[in-house]
């Protein structure tokens, strides 16, 4: 098939390249002329495993090409994907301006029947809106269908996910459009889930919001573990053995980030507001996540009295390993908080230094390796669990540091080993027995006399407060 993909970000470029890989003729379109020129030379604008090799191979095989003008390539096109950005507005609503702009261009360029695919993450009702805009801009009476086909790609493994997805969701009331997409995706050999457009649009938001909620839930459990002497790693493992729960997205840390979870959770919350429904769980998911980003600063404030001349090393800037994406990354907020305290900041990420440099409006020190990043630092904060960090020479790290504070925002290392190497080690969600006993005593003091009878069930208060 001849396919157009509008937008060459993570979703559009990966989708277009993978469709070319299975034999379709694909033209990727973007209005950014510099980006298109680089892509024509096989240079990917994003860091994604295997992607650049696939781009070069499919350009060579003449299955993949790039353009800035849809009108030049629209003839005989059977499928047009809309895969442009849908960022959050200040109030959390979804900015559909890019989607609407593409819809107008499609209307002006369409010359024969085509299936228009909403691949961008868009609010419920967007298929109807896109169809209206296309119809208003048609130059002659041409039939078309607009379909919702949400993506479920993970940055860093997006190419793998395209070929090994759990399902392909198609939201359409047109049997013809569904059959076109079945044929398009047939070489992927994946399950199809066919529903109406509104349900398909909600499936994407519901999926991301649920996963984000799992992360915030396990982070709340981690906070309780720190107070009670529990180990969140054991708690998560025990929970994950239950097949009803599963073991994915139960890694405690400094919160989620990226282009999808924060934006999509806010978008679902805003959709609820528009329809008169308050998503209480979703609202708290966001609140917990913001609180997690503040944990490193709280730990440092408990250990540092005078911030004059304090240096902090940051290991990891991307919101997750395998990508250079720093959008909504916890590192962004943490670096801003540290700067607000007057700290000098040194950072290192295997691929995301340049991305962070393009986003931050103030200077920090970007280092070429992790050892430079920690040199002469009072504290080190690990924020991205890159595999290379697991191989660090920790004794060398300790020798290079001025003081011993090490905050492990992703629980990469073992507490006992870090203690043996001389660090004051702060993982996420791993409490000590000493802390638990202190917190328990504090809790006993805070319970007033009238509440004691609710807990004792005939035993003395001393018996209750000391039992294990």
PELINBEL-V848342 format. One record per residue. N is the residue number from 1. OMEGA is omega in whole degrees, 0 to 359 (NA if undefined). NEAR is the number of other ideal C-beta (glycine too) atoms within 12 Angstrom. Layout:
BEGIN
N&OMEGA&NEAR / N&OMEGA&NEAR
END
This chain:
BEGIN
1&171&28 / 2&187&26 / 3&171&42 / 4&174&47 / 5&181&46 / 6&184&49 / 7&182&41 / 8&172&44 / 9&183&40 / 10&184&40 / 11&185&41 / 12&183&43 / 13&178&47 / 14&180&46 / 15&181&49 / 16&181&47 / 17&180&44 / 18&176&42 / 19&175&40 / 20&181&35 / 21&181&29 / 22&169&28 / 23&180&22 / 24&175&34 / 25&189&27 / 26&172&44 / 27&177&43 / 28&185&46 / 29&175&39 / 30&180&33 / 31&178&22 / 32&186&24 / 33&180&16 / 34&179&16 / 35&181&25 / 36&179&25 / 37&178&17 / 38&180&21 / 39&177&37 / 40&178&23 / 41&178&17 / 42&181&22 / 43&181&21 / 44&178&33 / 45&181&32 / 46&176&37 / 47&180&31 / 48&185&37 / 49&175&25 / 50&188&24 / 51&185&41 / 52&177&24 / 53&180&17 / 54&178&33 / 55&181&36 / 56&182&22 / 57&183&19 / 58&170&31 / 59&181&28 / 60&180&15 / 61&178&19 / 62&174&13 / 63&184&27 / 64&177&37 / 65&186&31 / 66&183&40 / 67&174&30 / 68&187&24 / 69&180&19 / 70&184&34 / 71&182&20 / 72&188&17 / 73&188&27 / 74&184&31 / 75&179&16 / 76&178&18 / 77&182&36 / 78&182&32 / 79&176&43 / 80&178&51 / 81&169&49 / 82&185&49 / 83&180&41 / 84&183&37 / 85&174&32 / 86&185&38 / 87&177&27 / 88&169&28 / 89&183&16 / 90&182&10 / 91&179&13 / 92&178&26 / 93&184&23 / 94&178&36 / 95&183&25 / 96&186&29 / 97&180&19 / 98&178&28 / 99&181&36 / 100&177&28 / 101&178&26 / 102&179&41 / 103&177&39 / 104&181&26 / 105&178&33 / 106&179&42 / 107&181&31 / 108&188&23 / 109&187&33 / 110&181&36 / 111&177&25 / 112&182&19 / 113&176&21 / 114&174&38 / 115&179&43 / 116&187&52 / 117&172&53 / 118&177&52 / 119&175&51 / 120&176&46 / 121&187&49 / 122&181&48 / 123&178&40 / 124&183&31 / 125&185&26 / 126&176&40 / 127&178&42 / 128&181&24 / 129&180&28 / 130&179&42 / 131&178&33 / 132&182&20 / 133&179&30 / 134&182&35 / 135&181&25 / 136&185&16 / 137&178&23 / 138&179&26 / 139&174&17 / 140&185&14 / 141&181&11 / 142&178&22 / 143&179&20 / 144&174&38 / 145&175&35 / 146&187&43 / 147&172&44 / 148&181&48 / 149&186&48 / 150&177&43 / 151&179&42 / 152&184&33 / 153&174&39 / 154&177&34 / 155&184&40 / 156&177&32 / 157&187&23 / 158&179&39 / 159&177&33 / 160&182&20 / 161&179&28 / 162&183&36 / 163&185&24 / 164&182&19 / 165&178&28 / 166&182&18 / 167&172&23 / 168&182&36 / 169&178&35 / 170&178&41 / 171&182&37 / 172&173&35 / 173&181&22 / 174&178&27 / 175&180&15 / 176&180&19 / 177&179&34 / 178&180&30 / 179&177&21 / 180&181&31 / 181&175&40 / 182&180&27 / 183&179&22 / 184&186&36 / 185&186&37 / 186&181&18 / 187&179&19 / 188&178&26 / 189&179&13 / 190&179&24 / 191&174&15 / 192&172&25 / 193&185&27 / 194&180&27 / 195&178&25 / 196&185&23 / 197&183&37 / 198&179&25 / 199&179&23 / 200&179&40 / 201&180&40 / 202&179&32 / 203&180&32 / 204&181&44 / 205&181&38 / 206&181&28 / 207&182&30 / 208&180&35 / 209&179&38 / 210&179&27 / 211&177&30 / 212&179&41 / 213&176&33 / 214&180&31 / 215&180&38 / 216&178&37 / 217&182&31 / 218&176&40 / 219&175&42 / 220&176&29 / 221&178&31 / 222&179&38 / 223&177&30 / 224&178&23 / 225&181&29 / 226&182&32 / 227&188&26 / 228&183&26 / 229&178&23 / 230&177&25 / 231&186&28 / 232&178&35 / 233&177&31 / 234&179&21 / 235&181&32 / 236&180&33 / 237&179&18 / 238&176&17 / 239&186&24 / 240&178&21 / 241&175&14 / 242&184&13 / 243&178&8 / 244&183&8 / 245&182&19 / 246&187&17 / 247&181&19 / 248&180&16 / 249&175&29 / 250&178&32 / 251&181&35 / 252&179&43 / 253&184&44 / 254&173&48 / 255&180&43 / 256&177&41 / 257&179&38 / 258&185&38 / 259&189&36 / 260&189&41 / 261&181&41 / 262&182&35 / 263&185&35 / 264&177&43 / 265&176&44 / 266&180&38 / 267&178&42 / 268&177&43 / 269&180&35 / 270&177&31 / 271&177&32 / 272&179&26 / 273&181&19 / 274&181&19 / 275&175&16 / 276&179&8 / 277&180&15 / 278&177&16 / 279&184&28 / 280&181&13 / 281&181&24 / 282&179&34 / 283&180&25 / 284&175&22 / 285&178&36 / 286&182&34 / 287&178&23 / 288&182&31 / 289&178&38 / 290&178&26 / 291&180&23 / 292&180&37 / 293&182&36 / 294&185&26 / 295&180&35 / 296&180&45 / 297&179&33 / 298&178&21 / 299&180&29 / 300&180&33 / 301&177&22 / 302&185&15 / 303&184&23 / 304&180&28 / 305&182&11 / 306&184&12 / 307&180&22 / 308&178&12 / 309&182&16 / 310&177&28 / 311&180&34 / 312&177&44 / 313&179&46 / 314&176&50 / 315&180&47 / 316&180&47 / 317&179&48 / 318&183&42 / 319&176&45 / 320&177&41 / 321&174&34 / 322&181&34 / 323&174&36 / 324&184&37 / 325&178&38 / 326&180&37 / 327&180&33 / 328&179&32 / 329&176&41 / 330&180&45 / 331&180&45 / 332&182&34 / 333&182&34 / 334&178&46 / 335&179&39 / 336&179&25 / 337&180&29 / 338&179&39 / 339&177&25 / 340&177&17 / 341&179&27 / 342&182&17 / 343&169&34 / 344&191&28 / 345&176&38 / 346&186&38 / 347&173&47 / 348&171&39 / 349&183&42 / 350&182&30 / 351&191&27 / 352&178&40 / 353&183&33 / 354&179&21 / 355&179&30 / 356&181&37 / 357&180&21 / 358&183&16 / 359&184&25 / 360&181&28 / 361&180&12 / 362&185&16 / 363&167&14 / 364&183&30 / 365&178&28 / 366&185&25 / 367&183&28 / 368&177&15 / 369&185&24 / 370&182&35 / 371&173&27 / 372&184&22 / 373&184&38 / 374&185&40 / 375&177&25 / 376&181&23 / 377&175&40 / 378&181&34 / 379&176&44 / 380&177&47 / 381&176&48 / 382&187&47 / 383&178&47 / 384&187&45 / 385&176&31 / 386&180&29 / 387&183&15 / 388&178&22 / 389&178&35 / 390&182&22 / 391&182&14 / 392&171&33 / 393&188&17 / 394&177&32 / 395&176&16 / 396&177&18 / 397&181&36 / 398&180&28 / 399&183&18 / 400&183&28 / 401&176&30 / 402&177&23 / 403&195&24 / 404&185&25 / 405&178&34 / 406&180&40 / 407&182&43 / 408&184&41 / 409&180&45 / 410&177&38 / 411&181&35 / 412&188&35 / 413&179&32 / 414&185&19 / 415&183&26 / 416&181&14 / 417&180&20 / 418&177&29 / 419&179&20 / 420&181&14 / 421&172&23 / 422&179&19 / 423&161&31 / 424&195&25 / 425&181&33 / 426&175&35 / 427&178&38 / 428&172&42 / 429&178&37 / 430&184&36 / 431&178&31 / 432&178&22 / 433&179&16 / 434&179&14 / 435&181&20 / 436&180&22 / 437&178&19 / 438&180&18 / 439&179&24 / 440&178&23 / 441&177&16 / 442&180&14 / 443&179&18 / 444&181&20 / 445&186&13 / 446&180&13 / 447&182&19 / 448&188&13 / 449&185&13 / 450&182&8 / 451&187&14 / 452&183&20 / 453&180&15 / 454&185&12 / 455&193&20 / 456&181&17 / 457&176&12 / 458&179&10 / 459&177&14 / 460&179&14 / 461&178&21 / 462&180&11 / 463&182&14 / 464&187&21 / 465&183&22 / 466&181&13 / 467&184&13 / 468&NA&11
END
